[in-house]
Amino acid sequence: MNVLGGELESCSLDPLTGYYRTGCCENHGDDPGMHVVCAILTNEFLEYSQAQGNDLSTPMPQYGFPGLHDGDQWCLCAPRWQEAFEAGVAPKVRLASTHVSALEYTSLADLRAHAIDPG
């Protein structure tokens, strides 16, 4: 279920995202990072994330990770999105593709303020 109460929609198949690499920001209870926020990445956010010790830009082929770029859609960890929100660098989100469990870390109002889709 997404944060709007509807069926969770796909976030991205290229690059293939999600903790389970299904393209969805789903949560089955075993993802310690809570990769449940479907975000549209920006250079500003990628630089912020790298400064926090999580380099999402550098490819890591040994893990099948292509490295992310401005405009890519990716399932972010909900706590990291909230941290970026508080720092003023949160990327836009797709509400229909953001899992309801994101609301354990952020408010629907904050997500809506950064949404690219109606909700």
N, C-alpha and C positions, 0 to 999 in steps of 0.2 A: 504494500500500500504506500502511496506517496503522501507528502505532507498536506495535500489538499483532500485526502480521503478517497482518492480514486486509484485505479490500477497503476502500478509503477511502470513508467515507460522507459525505453532504452535511453541511455545517455550517449554512448559512442561505441561504434564498431571499428572506427579508424581514427585515432588509435583505439585498440580494444581495451576497454577499461573495466573497472569493477574488481573487487577483491577476488572474485571467482573467475574473472576474465570472461564474463558473459555479455558485456556491454551494458549491464545494469548495475545501479548502485544499491544492490539488494543486501539484506542483512539476515543471516541465518543463525546469529548468536555466537559465531566462532571467529569473528573478525575483530581482533583486539584494537585495531586502529579506527574502526567505525567509518569505513570508506563509503559514506552514504549521501554526500552532497554532490549533486551533478553541477559542476562549475565550468564556466567558460574562462579559461586561463588568460591572464594578461602578463605582459613582461614585468610589470610592477609586482604582481603577486609572486611570480616565479623567482624574482630577485629577493623578495622578502622571505620566501620559503627557504631559499638557499642560505640566506643569512641566519636562519633559525636552525640550520644543520640538516635540512632535507632538500637535497639537490634533485629537482625534478627535470632539469634541462639536459643533463648529460646522459647520453645513451649508455645502457648497460646490456649489451647483446647477450651476455652470459645468462641473464635473467629474462630475456625476451622483452626488455624495456627499451622503447625507441627514443626516449628523451622527449620532453614535451615543449611546445612552442605556444606563443601568443595565438589565441583563437581556438586551440584544442579544447575539446570537452573531456573532462576527467572526473572520476569519482574521488573527491577529496575526503580526508578524514574530517568529521564534523568538528572535533575540538580545534583542529588547525584552521578551519574556515572561521570559527568564532574568534579565535586569536587574531586572525587577519582582519576580521571585522572591527575588533576593538582597536587595532592599529591603523585603521582607515585604509586598508589595502585589499579588502575582500573582493574576490572576483564575482561576476554576475552568476546567477544560478538558474537552472531549469527546474521549476517547482514540480512539474509532472514527472520528472526523473529523479527527484530527491526523496529518499526513503523516509517514512514517518519517524523512524528512530532518530533522525537528525534533531528532532524537537527536544530530545533529552539534553542537547548542548546549546541550542540557540532558539530564538523565538520565531514563530511564523511571520510576525511583523518585520523582523530584521531580514529574513529570507525574502519576503515580498518586496522589500525596499531595494533588493538587488536582483529581482527576477526579470528574466527576458520574456517569460510567458505570463499570460493573465492568470490571476488567481486571487 
